[in-house]
């Protein structure tokens, strides 16, 4: 998916980044005589450094995932969740654990769901609960 990344002022007049999926833009762009001053000190690489996807939530958390299938774990190691991830072996059962720190957003949840039923969210409890709720909804559709 392609995005238009733009700057806008929030309610407090602070400059914020907004992402607009190009395929969802329905109106022709308008014209304005307003001058836009590009924030020269804004680092887009830093903006996206703590994200999987593009949605910024401000909810940066350490994430711990445990893989219960060795083949899927190997796949997750080669197709990283995030560049800051590291892995370790759970000494209790030899399973692979991935750890990284990112903001919890819908893209992260979707990425984790790609690995079900072979992955378990260990931490944080908030994310574990969100995944469980999604799985419960899904299971309810298969009585």
N, C-alpha and C positions, 0 to 999 in steps of 0.2 A: 504494500500500500504506500502511496505517496502522500506527503503532508506538506501543507503550506505552514510555515512557522512564522508567526507574527508577534509583534510586541503590542501591548495595549496597556492602558492605565486602569488599575483596579479602582474600587470605590474610594480608596484612600489616596489616590493619585500615584501609587507606586507602579513602576513598570513591571509587567509580568509577561511571561512567554505563554502564548496560546498556540495549540496545534489544531489545524483544520484539515481533516481528510479531504483531499482534492475531489474524490468521487462523490462527496456529499455536498459540495458547494452547488447550490441550485440557482443562485441569482448571478446575473452579470455583474462584474465589479463596477462600482460607481466611481465617480471622479470627485476629487476634493482639492481644495486649495490649501488645506492644512499642511504645515511643514512637519515632517517627522525627523527627529534627531535620533539617529541610530545610537544605542548605548554602547559606545566603543569599548567600555571595560567589561562587557558581558561575555562570559565564556560559555558558548554552547556545549563544548565538550564537557565542561564541569556540570552544566545543567542536566545532561543526560547520563552522567557517570553513575548515578545510583539507581538507574531505571532499567527495567526490562520492558521494552516497548517505549511509548512516548508519554504516557499519562503520569504527570507529577502529582503526588498526593501529600507530600510532606511527612509521610508515615514511614520513615527509614527504620528498618528492623534487621537484626541478625536473623537469618533464616537457616534452619537445620532440616535437611531432608534425609531420610533413610530409605535405601533401596532394598527391597526384599527379593529381587530377582537379579542375579549377577549379570546376565546378558543386557538387561535394560540399564543397569548401573554403568556398564562399560560404554553403552551408547550415550548416556548422559555425560560421561566424562569426556567423550570425544566431541560431543555437540553441546558445548558449555551453556549453562543457564546464564552465567554472567562472568565477565573477565576476572572478577575478584574472588571467584569460587576456589575453594580448596577441598580436598577430600581426605578422609581418614577411614580407618577400619574400626568398626565397633568391636572392642575386645570381648564382649559377651557372646557374640554370635558370628563374627567375621564379616558382617554385612558392610557395604560401603555407605558412608555418610558424606553428604555434600554440605558445605557451609559457605555462606556468602551473605553480604549485607546489601539490601536493596529496599526501595520503597514498595510497600504492599499496594498493588494496583490490579486491575482486571487482567492485564497482560501476564503478570506473574501467575495469577490464579489459573488462567488458561494454559500456561506453559506447564504448570504442575499437573493439571488434569490430563494433559497428553500422556502422562506416564502412569495413570491409574490402570490397573490396580496394583502396580508394582512399587509405588512410592508412598511413603508416609511422611506427613509433615510432623516433625518432632517439636519444633519451635518456630515461631512464637505461638502461644495458645490461641491468640486471636485469629491467626491464619489457619491453624488447625481446625478451629470451629467453622470458619467460612468454607473450607473444603468439605468438611463433614456435612454441612447444610446442603451444599450442592449435590453431594452424593446421595443424601437422604431424599432430596427432591427427585433425583433421577431414578432411584430405586422404587419410589412410590409409583412410578409410571409402569413398573413391571410387577404387577401383583401376582 
